[in-house]
Amino acid sequence: MNYDVVVAGSGAAGLTAAVAAADAGLSVLVLEKAARLGGTSAVGGGVIWAPGNHLMTEEDSPEAARAYLDAGSGGRMSADEIDRYVRTAPEAIRFLTEAGVRMRPLARPDYHPEWAGATHGRGLDQEPFDPRPWPGLAEKLRPPTYFPLLTMSERDELAGAAPDPELLARRASDGVRTMGGALVGRLLVAALDRGVTVTANTPVTGLERAGNGWIVTAGEDIRAGAVVLASGGFEWNPALRKAFLPFPVTPVSAPSNTGDGLVLGLRAGAAVAEMTAVWGVPVLAPPTARYDGQPSGRMGNVEMTLPGSVTVNAAGRRFVNEATNYHDLNRAFGLVDPATGRPANSPAFVIVDQSYVDRYPIAGSSPGHPEPWLHSAETLAELARVAGIDPAGLAETVTRFNEGARKGEDPEFGRGSSAQDRHLGDPSVRPNPCLAPVERAPFYAVPIQAGVLGTAGGLATDADGRVVGHDGEPIPGLYAAGNCAATWFRDMYPGGGATLGSAVVRAYTVGRALAKVTVS
């Protein structure tokens, strides 16, 4: 078996690189470890953060995008890295749309509207994908986890309310995919249309340099002129998490992400970078939540943002603006109490009352029907006792919180004071869509913890996505993209879709680089 390019991983990064390489006339093989295609891309939100893209409805400029990334990175992103992302992202989006990916601007602000150059609409949402014209394709895609079959725009418009069950049932019956599943579905069609060979249940177990190319072991030996490692992060590998991540996290990604590409690259002499970085998100983890047979969870930032909730630690104290973007919010769970040397904000709980439960879903529950795994009690004092929270601290916190919430104010943390905060609030609640008092019994405590959409550190690469060795020189014919590679953003999260933005822009760069070289 001989191919110009072998890609390890069938997520958005792997398929983008494969399509770009095939467009250059190269023969391409995509190897997927899991039984279904798409990796974490297929189960995520599918949003791509790409400043200056041609689909934006609001005016953007390279100067504004550069200013925004420069303000956010604090010098960690070099001027060259910022410029390359700003220049390449629009090209990558145009390439994806020409390949058949259908997107529209998402009406979300950048996650830090206070930074210079911030705007709206840089995140792109995926249009629903109907796989019926391609028989058998739906069965090949990794199924969604907890996300309903909605576009991200449709989900945002619900303002925390439950979705239309008839719409969900109709889409499920038709096999329609949304969010990341829609992105992967269309990329897979593009790859197959270009003659790319895609196989599942084919883990890569060996990688060796052979002459001018590589021998890839995946059940049998495959000769490749170039190899693209795009097999996801290492968040499901307990040993690697313990070695590199600064505090415990619960992953909500594809359980096949055990760091295979990272290990293969290390064996080939690769350097690594940003290994402590993650794409963070607070996670609700119901005891029965499973994905691919593994304990899992779901994003909990919406429950924290909606009015009528307040998040506290075991001391009963608030520790963060609950409406902060999920990546930066997640950092608060890793803070250490200098007096004890222990985590200051783990465990933590979202405290809500019956009014909240009647109005909003919690971890996918139906409004008015709280799940039995939630702590509940008729008084805050009793709730504190059953949940393991300091009663005096909780009582004082809720009293102070309610005083401000009744007026739509949060003197302590400023919750709801920015456009980013308010975006996921409830616009029917005024004057502040993120604030309402917690006062109607019974009361509930929802455990919440640090989580990850994926790890963000990995193989070090150069400007063309080539994996570099410890001497800083590229390893010939070896490339990396997606969460297998070190994050482009240096542990910054500029806006919704930063994860996929980093992945597809680098993968497009890899494909463009492959097109320029002669691969034997």
N, C-alpha and C positions, 0 to 999 in steps of 0.2 A: 504494500500500500504506500503510495507516494502522493504527497500533496505539497503545493507551494506553501500553504499556511494551515496550521492546525491550531484551533482555538479551544481552550479548556474553559468551559462554562457557557451556558446558553441564556444568561440574563441580558439586559439591555446593552451592557458594555460588550459582551462577547458577540452578540448578534449585530450590533452596529459595526464593529470591526470586521466581522465576516462579510457583511453586505458591501462595505467600502472596499475590501480587498477583492471581492468578486467583481465589482464594478471595474476594477483595474485589469480584469482578465485573468486573475489568479485562481487556481483551484483551491477550494477551501473545505476543510472538515471541521465541524463543531462537535465536541465531545462533552456530554453532560453526565455527571456522576449520578444524579437522582433518576427516579423512574419517570418523572414528568419534567417538561422543559420550562425554563423561565426564571429559575432561582428566586431570589428575594424580589427582583424587579416585578415578577408576576403577581406577588401578593401585597405589594406596597401601593402607595397612593398614586404613583405614575406621574407626578408633577416634575417638570424639568425647569430649573432656574437658569434663564439664559437672557441676560441683558442685551438690548438692541436687536432682538429677533424681529423678523419681518412680519410676524403675526400680531405684534403689540398694537393696541389701539391708542395708547398714549405715547406722546413723543419721548424718546429716550436718546441719549447721546453717549458715545464712547467716553467722553470727558466725565460725564456724571457717573457712569459705571465704574470708571477707574477711581474716582474720588471716593465712591462708596466702599469699594474693596480696600482701598488704602486706609480709610478711616477705621474699618472694622478689623483689619489684620494687625494693626499696630506695628507695622514693619516686618511682620513674619513672612508675608508674601512679598517677594521682590517686585520691583517695578516691571521687570521682564515677565514674570509669572502673571501679574495682573493684566498686562497688555496682551499677552497671548490668550488669556481666557476671554477677555473682552472682544478681541478680534476674531477668535475662532468659534465662539458660541453661536453667533448668527449664521456662520457658514454651516455648522453642524445641524442647526435647526432646519435650514433650507434643504440640506442633504436628506434629512429624515422625511420631510414633507414630500420631496420629490420621489422618495422611495415608497411612499404610500402611507406614512404615519400621519394621522389626522389629529390636530391639536387646536386648542383655542386659548386665548389669554385667560388666566384666572384672576378674578377681581380681588386680589389680595395685596396688601402693602408689603414691601420688604420688611424683614423682621426687626430692623432697627431704623425706624423713620427719623430718628434723631441724628443719624449719621449724614454727613454731606453726600449728596448725590442719590439719596433714597427716592423711590418712586413706587408706582403700582404697576402690576401687569407683567413683570418679568418672569413670573411662574406660568408655565403652560400646562393646561389640563388635557387629558386624553378623551377623545370622542368615543362613545360606545363602539365595540367591535363585535360584529355578527359573524361567527365562523362558519355558518351553514353553507356558503358557497364552496368551502374546502372540506369535504367529508373526511372525518377522522381527525381533523386538526384540534377540535375542542378537547378531545380525549388525551391529546398529547401535552396539553398545557397544564402546568401546576395549578391546582384549584386555589381560589381565594381563601383567606383565613377568616377574619372577623369582619372585614370591610363589606358593607352591603353592595349590591350591584347598582351603584350610583356613580355618576361622575363626581369628581371632587367639587365641582361647582354646585351640583345638585345637593351634595351633602352639606356644603356651607350654607346654602339657602334655607336649610331646615332649621337653623339656629338652635340646634340641640334637640329638636322634636323627632319623633319616630318617622321613618320613611313610609311611603305608600306601599302597603303589602301587595296590592294587585300589580303594581309596576315591577316590584321585585320578583313576583311569581312568574310574570310574563317573560321577563328577561332570563330567569333561570330556565324556564321551559325551552326557550329558544337557544340556550347556550351562550347568550351574550356575555361578553366580558367588558369590564370597565376598569378605570384607573390603570394600574400597572399591567394587569392582564391584557387590556386593550393594546397597550404599547408593545408588549412582547408578541401578542398575536399578529399584529401588523408587521413587526420586524421579521417574524418567522416566515410569513408569506413572502416578504421581500427577499429573504435569503433563499427560500426554496425556488422562487421564480428565477433566481440567478444561478441555479445549479449547485448551491451549497449543499453538502451532505451533512445532515444533522442526526446524531444518534444519542439516545438516552441509555441509562443503565450502563454507562461506560466510563468508570473513573480512570483518571490518569494516575498511574502508580510509579512511573519512572520517566526521567528526562535526562538524556545524555547528549553531549556535543559529539557530532560525527562528521568529520570533514568540514564542509561548508554549511552543513545543516544540523539537524537534530534527529535523534531517535526518540520517539514518544512511545512509551509502553502503556497500552490500554487494552489488556487482554492479549494483544499481539503487538508486535513492533511496527510502528508507522514511521516512515521517513518524511520529514518535513523540512522545507527550506527555512521557515520561520515559525515561531510558536508565540501565541498570544495567551498569557495567563489572565483569565477573567472569571475566576471560580469563586468570587465572593470573599468575605472576610473570615475571621476566626472566632466569631462570637459564640459558636456552639462547641468550642474546644475548651474544656475546663482547665487543662494544663496551660494552654496559651493565655487564656483570660487571667489566670492567677499570676502568670509570669509578667504580663505587660499592662494590665488595666489597673488603675489606681483604687478602684472600689468595686464591690460586687454589683452585677447588673443582670437583668432578666432579658434575654433576647426575644424579639417578636418577628424574626425573619425566618427564612427557610432553614430548617435544621441541618441541611446538607452543608452549611457553611462551617466547616471545621478546619479551615486554613490549609487545605491541600495545596493550592497554588503557592501560598507563602512558603510552605516547606519545600516544594519542588524548586522554587527560586533560590532559597537559601542553600540547598544542596548544589545548585549550579554556580554558587559563588556570589549571589546577589547581596547588595546592601539593603538596609531597611530604613524607614523614616516614619516619624509621627506615631510610633507604636502604642502610645497611651491614648490616642485620640479615638473617639467614637462618634457616631451619629446618635445622639442621646435623645431619650424621650421618657417621661414618667409612664409607668406601666401599672395597670390593674391586672391582677393575676387570680381570677377565680380558681378555686381548687380543682374544678373539673375541666379547666381549659387545656386542650391538647391540640397539637398540630403535628402531623406525621408521627403520631404516637408519643410525642415529647411534651412535657409541661410547657405551657406558653402563656401568653397574656395578650393584652391589647392596649393601645395608646389611651392614656387617661387625662390628657391635657384639656380636652373639651369639658369633662366633668369638673375639673378644677376651675375652669374659666367661667362657667355659667353662673348667673346670680343665684344666691341662696346657698352657696358652699363656702367653706373656709378650710384651709389645709393647715394642720398642726403636726408637731412632732410629739414624742412621748411625754415631753414636759408640758404639753398643751399649748405650746407657743407657735405662732406663725413664724415662718422663716424665709418667705419669698413672696413676691407678687405672683399670684397664682395664674395670671393671664399672660405672663411672659412667654415668649416663644419656647416651644417644647425642648429644643436643644439646650438653650441656656438655663431653662428651668431645671433640667435634669442635673446640672452641675451641683445644685444646692443639696442634693441628697448625699453627695460625697464629702461634704464638709466635716471636719473633725473637731470635736470639742477639745480645746487645748487643756482644759482642766482634768479631763478623764482619758484622753487619747482614744476615745471611741467615737463612732459616727454620731454627729449631733442631730441629724434629721432622718435617721433610720432606726426604728420604724417610723412611718408617717401615716396620717389618716386624712381623708377628705370628709369633713363633718357636714352633714346636710340634715334638713328637717322634712316633715311630711309634705309640705308644700312643694319642695324640690322633687321629691320622689313621685308625687302625683303628676308633675309637669314634664320631667325629663327622663330619658333612659339612663341607666347606670350600667356600664359594661355590657350593653346590648340588651338589657332587660326591657320589658314593656313598661311604660309609665304607669304608676300605680301598683306595680307588682314587684317589689324589691326582692332580690335574690336572698335565699336563706343564709348565704355565707357572709352577709353584711352583719356587723354588730349593730344591735338596736336596743333602745331602752326608752322609757317614758320621760326620763329626766336626763339632763346633761351629766349630773353627778353619777347616776347609775351607768350611763353610757361610758363614762371615763373608767369606771371600775371594770366593766366587762371587756373593754378594749385594751386596758393596760395603759391608760393615759392619766397623768396627774390631774385630779379633779379640780384643785384650786386653780391651776394654770389654765385649764380648759374654760372654766367658768369666767375667769377674768378676761381671757382672750375673746370669747364669744360676746361678752357684754360690751367690750370696747369696739369690736368689729361691728356689732349691730348698731351702735350709736352713729357711726359714720355711714353705714350702709343705708340706713333709713333716709339719709340726705344725699345718697349717691356719691359719698366721699370715702376715701381710704387714706387717712393722714399718714398711716404707718408705711405703706408700700406703694401708694399711688395706683392701685389696680383700676383699670379702665380709663386711664388718663391719656392713652395714645391710640392711634388708629389701629395699630397692630393688636393691642389688647382687645379693643372693641370688636374686631372682626369676627371672632368666634363667640361673642356674647349673644344675648337675646335682645334684639332691637325693640321688642315690645315692652321691655322693662326700662323705665325712665326714672331719673335722668341719666343713669349709668347702666348700660346693658350687661355689666359684669358684676353688679352688686345688688344684693337684697339681704335682709336680715335672716338669721337662722333662729327661729323662735317658736315654731309650731310642732308640738309633740305628735308622735314619737320622733326621736332623733336617731340618726344612723352614722356609723363610722365606717368608711370604706378604706381598707388598707391600700396604700399606694407606694410604689418603690421605684428605684432607679432602673431604667431599661435602655435598650439600644435597638435601633433599626438595623444596625450593623456596625462592625468596627471600621475605623477610618484610616488606620495606619497599615502599612504594608511595604511592598517592594519599592525601593527608590527607583525613579525613572528620570530620563532627561526630557528635553523639550519635545522630542518625537515619540515619547512613550516607551523608549527603549530602556530595559532594565539595566541598571548600572551596578558594577561591582564595588568592592570596598576601596578600590583605587579611583573611583569616580568615572571610570571609563565604561562605555556601553558594552554589554555582553552581546556579541554578534548574533543577530537573528532572534533575540529574546525580548518580548514586549509584555507589558502589563497594563490593565485598565480595570475600572470599577473598584470595588472595595478590596481587591487583591493588591492594589497599588496604594501608595501613600496618598492621602487626600490632597487634592490641588489647593484646598482652602486653608490648610495649616490649622485645623481644629476650629475654624470659624464657620458659622452657619449663616450666610448672608440672607437667605430667604427660603420659603417653602420650595422644595425641589432641588436643594443644593446637592443632595446625595446623587440623584440621577444626573444633574447638571454636570457634576464633576466626572461621572462615569461616561456619559455619552460624548462629551466634548473630548476627553482624553482618547476614547475609543475611535472617534472620528479622526483624531490626530494620528493614531496608530495606523488606521487604514490608509490615510493619505501618505504616511511614510512608507508603508509597504508598497504602495503603488509606484514609488520613486526608485525602488531598488530591484535588481534582478535577482529573483529567488530561484535556486536550482533544486 
